[in-house]
Amino acid sequence: MSEAAQAGWNGRKRVLCLRDGRSLAFIEAGEGGAPLFLLHGYTDSSRSWSLIEPHLAHCRLVMPDLPGHGLSTATPSPRLESFADDMVALADALGIARFGVVGHSMGAMTALVLAARHPARVTALASICGSVTPGRLAQTTLGAEIRALVDPIDSQSPFLREWHRCAQPVDANFMAWIAREAAAMPAAVWQALYAMIEATDLRRAAERIDAPVLLLAGDEDALFDEPHRAALRTAFPQAATEILAGHSHNPHWEAPARVAHALLAFLKRSAG
């Protein structure tokens, strides 16, 4: 997308006031058709889908800022269950009874919980670089690095450059906006969200999901690597699986057309 389009992204957002007074920002786009919720990853926002949006133009897209991200209100003790329930509240506000859901990373975890808690609402579930065992991150140095963050966070810091590192070239304007918005999140919000992820185990929740599932990942994902992918395959033995060679934790940034093609093919098969 052009710099002007990226600069105008937040101006496209609408805001839903939730029952507890929190604000949930979102963008609705597309030419109609089957509704599809796109749930972004940890420290991103709905902007995460801006590169793939043109390739999904025939879908009715709903792209929220998850709590604590973008323009949506943070909560002091975030929970994936609450995130999932917020998506149902948004669907209700938009008059959407049933919908497909695509999630990336933390958004994939949210999508999984959503499908487990509200099975009558979710028609299909696509996980992009997700995990059912994100607590494995406790075995890495990532938690210590995030706990060491202090405000203000520098969008050009070595930590954020590594955090957003991709295996394939990605639009520079987009990456600059992604970095600025991640840096604008208070360190305490980073830390609360990370603690939520580190404490999560979704293997039992996966057992309650009946919707068709797609597992899509990059084979160079340094965050949710092969042990995470193996746990997902065990949790969803009947799932369709696509591994993108030479791609990282953000294949929808690196290859938006290819990822969109995989998603649309999966949704078409799921619709029968």
Buried (B, 14 or more C-beta within 10 A) or exposed (E): BEEEBBEEBBEBBEEBEBEEEBEBBBBBBBEEEBBBBBBBBBBBBBBBBBBBBEBBEEBBBBBBBBBBBBBBBBBEEBBBBBBBBBBBEBBEBBEBEEBBBBBBBBBBBBBBBBBBBBEEBBBBBBBBBBBBBBBBBEEEEBBEEBEEBEEEBEBEEEBBEEBBEBBBEBBEBBBBBBBEBBBBBBBBBBBBBBBBBBEBEBEEBBEEBEBBBBBBBBBBBEBBBEEBBEBBEEBBEEBBBBBBEEBBBBBBBBBBEBBBEBBBEBBEEBEE
